[in-house]
Amino acid sequence: MKEGIHPSYREVVFQDMASGFKFITRSTVVTREKIKMDDGNEYPLMKLDVTSESHPFYTGAQQRINETGRVEKFRQKFARAGKAG
């Protein structure tokens, strides 16, 4: 590999701001903040709005749309329109 053309690949802490969940992984992301972890080491910190710990799809808190209500509303709307016309 050529010297000086590749970004720094190092361990970085990613923190979910919604839940406070933190995980360490390797990344080339550029950060301004640092955080001291339980292991005593200081790592660059990348704050995230949503991760799999807080996203409704992964947590199971995803809202289900009441399909039967929508279908019935549609039928009622067009049943009236059909009778009028």
C-alpha positions in Angstrom: 0.0 0.0 0.0 1.1 3.5 -0.7 2.1 5.6 2.3 0.0 8.7 3.2 -3.0 8.2 1.0 -5.2 6.1 3.2 -7.3 7.4 6.1 -6.6 6.3 9.6 -8.3 3.0 10.4 -8.7 2.7 14.1 -11.1 1.7 16.9 -14.0 4.2 17.4 -16.9 4.3 19.8 -20.4 4.7 18.3 -23.0 5.9 20.7 -26.8 5.8 20.1 -28.1 9.1 21.5 -31.7 7.8 21.8 -30.8 4.8 24.1 -27.3 5.6 25.3 -26.0 2.2 23.8 -22.3 2.3 22.9 -20.2 -0.1 20.9 -16.6 -0.2 19.7 -15.7 -1.0 16.1 -13.0 -0.1 13.7 -13.7 2.8 11.3 -12.1 5.6 9.3 -14.7 8.2 10.5 -13.2 11.6 11.5 -14.5 12.8 14.9 -13.8 15.7 17.2 -14.9 14.2 20.5 -13.3 11.5 22.6 -14.7 9.2 25.3 -13.1 7.2 28.0 -14.5 3.6 28.2 -14.7 1.1 31.0 -11.6 -0.6 29.9 -9.6 2.6 30.7 -8.8 3.5 27.1 -9.8 6.7 25.4 -11.5 6.4 21.9 -12.8 8.8 19.3 -16.6 9.2 19.7 -19.2 9.2 16.9 -22.7 10.1 18.0 -25.6 8.5 16.1 -29.3 9.3 16.1 -30.5 5.8 15.5 -29.0 2.3 15.7 -30.4 -1.2 15.9 -30.9 -0.7 19.6 -33.4 2.2 19.2 -34.9 1.8 15.7 -38.5 0.6 15.9 -38.0 -2.0 13.2 -35.4 -3.8 15.3 -36.9 -3.2 18.7 -40.3 -4.6 17.7 -42.1 -1.3 18.6 -43.0 -0.7 15.0 -46.6 0.5 14.7 -48.8 -1.7 12.6 -51.3 0.1 10.4 -54.9 -1.1 10.8 -55.4 -2.3 7.2 -59.0 -3.5 7.8 -60.0 0.0 8.8 -58.4 1.6 5.8 -60.0 -0.9 3.4 -63.4 -0.5 5.0 -63.1 3.3 4.8 -62.1 3.0 1.1 -65.1 0.8 0.3 -67.5 3.1 2.1 -66.2 6.1 0.3 -66.6 4.6 -3.1 -69.8 2.8 -2.3 -71.4 6.2 -1.7 -69.8 7.6 -4.9 -71.2 4.6 -6.9 -74.7 5.1 -5.6 -74.7 8.9 -6.3 -73.5 8.5 -9.9 
